[in-house]
């Protein structure tokens, strides 16, 4: 696993946290919630791709 993956996830988390706080403090709680959900979806897409790569590696190792 690359350290870049951890940095990508942390970067998305930091950006989402800052935007969410800014929107919450300005009274736009619904938009803050949507930003949080969008950030979660982006991270899940990143992880899904990596899990797919993991399964491909396991297939190659065991010649399946």
C-alpha positions in Angstrom: 0.0 0.0 0.0 1.4 3.4 -1.0 1.6 6.3 1.4 0.0 8.4 -1.4 -3.3 6.7 -0.7 -3.2 7.8 2.9 -2.4 11.3 1.9 -5.2 11.4 -0.6 -7.7 10.3 1.9 -6.4 12.7 4.5 -6.5 15.5 2.0 -10.1 14.9 1.1 -10.9 14.7 4.8 -9.2 18.0 5.6 -10.9 19.8 2.7 -14.3 18.4 3.6 -13.9 19.3 7.3 -12.9 22.9 6.4 -15.7 23.4 3.9 -18.2 21.8 6.3 -17.2 24.1 9.1 -17.4 27.2 6.9 -20.8 26.2 5.7 -22.1 25.3 9.2 -21.0 28.6 10.7 -22.6 30.6 7.9 -26.0 28.8 8.6 -26.0 26.5 5.6 -26.2 23.2 7.5 -27.9 21.3 4.6 -25.1 22.2 2.2 -22.5 21.2 4.8 -24.1 17.8 5.1 -24.1 17.4 1.4 -20.3 18.3 1.3 -19.7 15.7 4.0 -21.6 13.0 2.1 -19.8 13.9 -1.2 -16.5 13.6 0.6 -17.5 10.2 1.9 -18.5 9.0 -1.5 -15.1 10.2 -3.0 -13.2 8.3 -0.3 -15.3 5.2 -0.9 -14.5 5.3 -4.7 -10.8 5.6 -3.9 -11.0 2.6 -1.5 -13.1 0.5 -3.9 -10.4 0.9 -6.6 -7.7 -0.1 -4.2 -9.7 -3.1 -3.0 -10.1 -4.2 -6.6 -6.4 -4.0 -7.1 -5.9 -6.1 -4.0 -8.2 -8.8 -5.3 -6.4 -8.8 -8.7 -3.1 -9.2 -6.8 -4.5 -12.1 -4.9 -5.7 -13.7 -8.1 -2.2 -13.4 -9.6 -0.5 -14.8 -6.5 -2.7 -17.9 -6.4 -3.1 -18.3 -10.2 -6.9 -18.2 -10.1 
